[in-house]
Amino acid sequence: VDIVVNGPCMSAGVLILQAARKRYASPGSQFLVHFGSEASDSASEQQHYRHLDKICYQRFHERTGVSMRTIKRWHSGETYFTAEEALKNKIIDEVVQQ
């Protein structure tokens, strides 16, 4: 499956985008990468969220080749990318004209 982003691609949308064979975006697209896990008092839920975070970080690393340190930094807050920045950081494969 190829995915073409034409506008905002936020949060889990950016993670889903990484599953595509080819990842395209129009020039005006915006991307948001952030830490999406919820805080919890439950030790089992905290363990579950840490596991999910590890899976997400690994998926980003596999698709982008970006260091885990950088990926964790992206997720430490709300990190926005333009289409050109997403291309530079290998979040997408190509910027295309619609």
Salt bridges, closest charged atoms under 4 A:
ASP2 OD2 - ARG21 NH2 2.91
GLU62 OE1 - ARG59 NH1 3.63
ASP93 OD1 - ARG23 NH2 2.75
ASP93 OD2 - ARG63 NH2 3.99
